[in-house]
Amino acid sequence: MVGSESEKKSRTEGKPWRWIIIGAVIALIVALTTASMTTPKISLFRHPCSCSQKYSGMVEDCCCDYETVDRLNEEVLYPSLQDLVKTPFFRYFKVKLGCDCPFWPDDGMCHLRDCSVCECPESEFPKSFRTPFHRGLPSDDLQCQEGKPQAAVDRTLDSKAFRGWTEIDNPWTNDDETDNAEMTYVNLQLNPEQYTGYSGPSARRIWDAVYSENCPKYPSEELCQEERILYKLISGLHSSISIHIADRYLLDKSKNLWGCNATLMYDRVLRYPDRVRNLYFTYLFVLRAVMKAQDYLEQAEYDTGNPTEDLKAHSLMRQLLYNPKLQAACPLPFDEAKLWKGQRGPELKQKIQEQFRNISALMDCVGCEKCRLWGKLQVLGLGTALKILFSDNGWDHLGQILQRNEVIALMNLLNRLSESVKLVHEMGPGVEMIMEGQIAAPTASSSLWQRMRTLLFKS
């Protein structure tokens, strides 16, 4: 009897310690699991450069290295461009939004209200600037702008015209820029490039046509340098658009929650090093065009009737064009003089120009209106860069001029590419760590909990 009571007492006294040990083990496992889950998030947002530099050395076919591009973009180009595109002159883009697809019937696959474009009311523009246009929405019919603080109409513009600009056609693009009958003005700040729900077969068909019809042989070694450059420009633009869609993604429609879709960014761009390299190439190509036209852009009149904002636009443009850091570190981002050489030069140039015009025409087949807007703007910007770099008479020829819409498209495109380069540089390493770590994470977690269960049953 005594022995039985002693044994019972021993078991009773041991139980608290046993549960303390079990609780400590559980707490440790939970802490380890939580740490493994949260560490990648910290590295994504706070330590973007903690891993080794994946892209280094010279950007292929360019005259600048990745490290210099990232530094100049962060210190010079990105902040200047962000301010520049918000000024009245660069905020408004003239575009033909009607969908007259020359290749197949439009099937309108957009699913979100965010896909529609908010056109500007005529009262928002100088009188002589808006005279040819009749498609602006009346000022009291702006329902698609409800709830957006940046949607308020800037009514400080008066009746002064944009001076010093002419209407001319761009030989590299499909739209007739001189035909104002079907054009409308759009405030780009109210219509950001972002996820719109436009996906599936309709969206894929656009890019399939772009690549299969105009870049069918890439990456075949049969391609000459000029043909390879066309492919890289389109690929770089495609990467930039994908990055912006992923960065401004509708994560939860019921809560209207927007944020970065890291999985989409990885699947469409980051897992393919060539796409990232082509993004950098396109960025430097467009930057070279802007720098080559610097005298013309510096002397142009950015006149909207708002003296303060117009002076700011002119000042920002000069600061960007003549920044000493940019001039010293990367004076020649891309060397266009090495192209179109030999007897086939003129024939090859005409062929690639026709291919790019086809790509421009395909933008009319985009089923989502907002996607069509940004597609047209960025293709026109790229066409303007091609026009500057590959002018028949040379850029210094007195007859070579730019029209207002081309300058707006060119600088907005450079800004979009600048944003994409910044996102890839800052978020790329963290996103790659997260996505590449997801494969092993479930196994490790399962192993931890299996060990915990075994320990509990043994106890």
Secondary structure as UniProt FT lines:
FT   HELIX           2..45
FT   TURN            48..49
FT   TURN            60..61
FT   HELIX           66..72
FT   HELIX           73..77
FT   HELIX           78..84
FT   TURN            85..86
FT   HELIX           88..91
FT   STRAND          92..95
FT   HELIX           113..115
FT   HELIX           122..124
FT   HELIX           127..130
FT   TURN            131..132
FT   TURN            139..140
FT   HELIX           143..145
FT   TURN            146..147
FT   HELIX           149..151
FT   TURN            155..156
FT   TURN            171..172
FT   TURN            177..178
FT   TURN            181..182
FT   STRAND          184..187
FT   HELIX           188..190
FT   HELIX           201..214
FT   TURN            216..219
FT   TURN            221..222
FT   HELIX           225..247
FT   STRAND          249..252
FT   TURN            253..256
FT   STRAND          257..259
FT   HELIX           262..265
FT   HELIX           266..270
FT   HELIX           273..292
FT   HELIX           294..299
FT   HELIX           307..321
FT   HELIX           324..329
FT   HELIX           336..338
FT   TURN            343..344
FT   HELIX           345..362
FT   HELIX           363..365
FT   HELIX           369..389
FT   TURN            392..393
FT   TURN            395..396
FT   TURN            398..399
FT   HELIX           404..437
FT   TURN            438..440
FT   HELIX           441..458
//
